[in-house]
Amino acid sequence: MGNSAGRSDFEWVYTDQPHTQRRKEMLAKYPAIKALMRPDPHIKWTVTGMVLVQLLACWLARGLAWRWLFFWAYAFGGCVNHSLTLAIHDISHNTAFGTGRAACNRWFAIFANLPIGLPYAASFKKYHVDHHRYLGGDGLDVDVPTRFEGWLFCTPARKLLWLVLQPFFYSLRPLCVHPKAVTRMELCNALVQLAADATIYALWGLKPMVYLLASSLLGLGLHPISGHFVAEHYMFLKGHETYSYYGPLNWITFNVGYHMEHHDFPSIPGCNLPLPVLCRKLASILGNTQPWALPCASVKFSASLVYCFLDRVDALAAKE
């Protein structure tokens, strides 16, 4: 358990990310794909239901013993809150109300943020644009772990700890790697979240707030759904930095597993990414040798296990 990982540096490449060029080629060959770039008609109602379910869970958590509160925060609340962060991801691409109503998408993301307990949606939008534009770019894509993380979390035990602490690294890394000025929307996000948290605390006490925060921290840490953090962009195969997952966890994660497809077509909502017509067209261009079709990304949680116990896959396995 104490052996150091074999990788000593990032995999450095000096060519542009493949998704932009591939998008142009596929749209030129299959212009009908543009018809899939439309708002998701269901995401508004799905997210509203999830927020209401978490409010009901807060009410029920008032009388729970602490051990059961943390159990349900991991087993149930963690799934819901993690799913809400992925809904916010989808909404950041204007999938709830369309590109013509960008402000409605921003405010709806803040609404989806309420059960998470901490302001997240506006900051995520600000940095996620860079993730698509500068995928893997040094000092620009804050989804890439820092060199310090790769140096420190280099053994199976330490990498397991890194997975547990993933929410902290994910939220604090942008402040260290690529700090940006606070926007008006981030201030609104913080004020709305503070008002919601204060209301829940005033009505129902401390336990519901602990339940919400624990749901977020546990659900985004060492949790079966969290395997996508590693599975999406860690270099399991040399030279390939984006992978897809086609398993059942997509049913509760807004199809975030279709990640190769998402980076090729970020304007297509998650609900449309699995459509057979799109997959067939991708297959006809990419062929069956591309990493998104390989079994290494077939099970989302197994990616976390591979990350922990395979020396060549660690925080430095993110391509720069």
N, C-alpha and C positions, 0 to 999 in steps of 0.2 A: 504493500500500500504506500510505501514511501518512495518508490522509484520516480525519478524525475522524468518528465515527458521528453521526447526526442527532438521536438521542434525548437529552434532557437531564434527564429525570426518569422515575420510575415512572409507570405508568398507575394513577391512584388512583380507586377506586370505593368507594362507601359502602353497598352492598347486600350481603346475605349470599351465600355461595357457593351455586350452583344445585343441587349434588348432593343435599343433604339433602332439600329439598323434592321434587326429582324422584324420589328413592327412595320417599318416602311415596306419591306419586301412582302410581308403577308397581306398588308392592306392593298398593295398594288395588285397582288395576285387574286385576293379574295375581298373585294370591296364590300361584300355583304356583311362582313364582320362588323362594320360600323353600326349596323342595326342593333347589335348587342350593347352598344354604348348608350344605354338609357337608364333612368333611375330605377331602383329596386322598389316595386310597388308595395312590398311587404315589410321592409325594414323598419318603417315608422311604427307600425303596429307591434312588431316583434319586440322592439326595444322598449316601447311603452309598457308592454306586458311584463318584461323582465324588471324594469324599474319598480313597477307596482308589486311584483312578487317579492323583491328585496325589501320594500317597505313593510309588507306583511310579515316577512321574516324578522324584521326589526321589532315589530310589535310582539311576536311570539318569543323572541329572545329575552324579553324582560325577565321572565321567570326561570330561565334555564340555569342550571348549575354551570360553573365555569368550565368544567371538563367537557360538558355536552355542548356548550357554546362554541368552544374551539373545534370540537369534532364536526359540528354542522357547518362551521365557517370553512373548514377544509373540504368536506365532502359535498356540500351543496353551494354555499355562498362563494367558494373559490371558483367553482365552475361558472356560476352566473356572472360574477365580477370579471373574470378573465374573458368570458364571452362578450361582455360589454366593452372591454378595451378593444376587442377585435371589431365590434360594431363601430366604435369610434374610428378605427382604422378605415373601415369601409366608407363611413360618412365623410372622412377627410378628403375622399375623392369625389365628393358631391353626389353620392349615390342616393341620398334620401329625397332630395328635392330637385336635383338636376343642376347643371352648371349655371343656368340662368338665375338661380336663387341661392347664391353662395352664402349670403347672410343667414338664411334659414337653416342651411346645413351646419353652419358654425354654432348657432344657438341650440340646434337639436343635439349636437355632439355634447354641449355643456349639460343638457338635460340627461343624456345617457351617462354622463360622468357622475351624477348625484350619488348612486350607491357605492361608488369607488371610495368615497370618503376624503380624497385629496384631489385638488385641481390638477387635471391631466390633459384634457382634450385640446385646449388651445395651444399648449406647448408642443403636444404631439404633432399637430398639424404643421406648426412652424418648422419642425425639424424633419418631418417625414418627406416633405418636398425635396430636401437635399438627399435623402436616402435614395430616392428614385433617380434624381438627376446625377448624383455623383456616387453611384453604388460602389462601395468599397474604397472610396477616395480617402486618402490620408488627411486627417484633420477636417474633413467635410462630412463624411458619413458617420454619425455618432452611434450607429448600430454596431460598428466595428469596435471590439474591445481594445483597450489601451495596451501598450507594451508592458506597462506595470502589471496589469491583470494577467497577461500571458506569462510574465516572469514569476509572479507570486503563486498563481494557481496552476501548478505544474505537476501535481501528483494526483492520483485518484481521490484521495481524501480531501485535498484542497479544492479540486475541481467540483466535488460534491458540495462542498461549502459554498463555492461560487454559484452553483445552481440555486442553493437555498437563498442566497443574498442577491439573486438576480434583480428583484425589484429596485434595490438600492443602487446597484451599478447602472441599471437602465435609466433611472431618473437623474442620477448625479453626473453621469459621464458627459452629457452635453455641456454642463457648466464648466467642465475642465477642458474638454477637447475643442469645443466651438461655441463659446458663449455668445449670446445675442441679446440685444436690448429687449426689455420686457415690453410687450405690446398691450394696447388697450384691451384687446380680446382676452389676454391672459389675466389682466386685472379683473375684468368682468367674470371670468371663470372662477377666480379665487373668491370674489365677493359672493357670488351665487352659491358656491360650495360651502363657504363659511356660514351663510345664512341657513342653508339646508341642514348642516351638521348641528348648528345651535338649536334649530327647531326640534330635531330628533332628540337631542339631549334634554331639552326643556320638557318635552312631552313624555318621554319614556325612560330617561336616565342614561347611565353610563354603559350598560351592557349592550344595547343596540349599536352604539357607536363603536365599541370594541369589536362587535360582530362584523360590522362593515369593514373596518380597517384590517381585521384579521383575515377576512375573506379575500381582500385584495393582496395582502402580503403573502399569504399562504398559497393562494391560487396562481400568483405570478412567480412563485418560487419553485420548490421541488414538487411539482404537481404533474399528473399525466398530460394535461393540456399544454403545459409549458414546454414540452419537447420541441414545439415549432420554433422557439428562439434559436435553438441549435440546428434544427433540421433545415432551416430555410437557406442559410448562407455560409455555413461552415464547410470547408473544403474536404469533403470525404473522398472525392476523386480529384486528382491533381488537374488543375486548370479549369475546374468547374465550380462556380461559387453560388449558383442558385439551384434549388431542388424543389420538387413538388411531392406532396403526400396525398394519396387518394383514398384514405381509409375513412371509417365511420365518424371519427372525431370532427370531420368537416361539417357534420350535421349540426353541431352546436358551436361552431367557431366561424360561421359566415364564410365557409369555404376558403379560409386562409391557407389551407394546405395546397391549393392550386397556385403555388407561388411563382413557378416559372411563367405560367399563363398571366398571372397578375402583373408581373414586371414587364411582360411583353405588351400588355394592354391594361394599364392602370385605370383607364376610364370605364372599363367594363365592370359592373358590380359583381360581387362574389356570387350572387345567385345565378348569374349567367355563365360563369367560367366553366362549370362542368358540362355544358351543352355538348352533346356528341359532335355536332357540326364543327365547333371550334377545335375540339380535341383532334378530330380527323384531319383538319387543315393544318394544325400544328404538326401532327405526325408526318404528314406528306412532305413538309419542308424540313423538319428537324431530323426525321428518320428515327429508327428505334435504338440508336446508339447514344442518344442524348441522356444526360443524367436524370432528367425528370421521369424517364421511363424505366429506370433501373431499380432493383429491389432495395438498394441501400436507404431509400427514403420511404419505404413502404409502411413502416410503423413509426409513428411520431415519438412515442415515449422511448423507443429503443435508441433513438438518436441521442438522448441524454445518457444512456448507459454506454454507448459507444464513445461519447465524449469523455466520460469519466475514466474508462479503462483502456482506451486505445491511445498509445503514446503520441502518435503523429497528429491526433485531433485534439486541440486545446484552444485557448483563447487566441492564439496566434494563427489558427487555421482559417481565419477570416482573410480573404484576399484583399490586398491593398492596390 
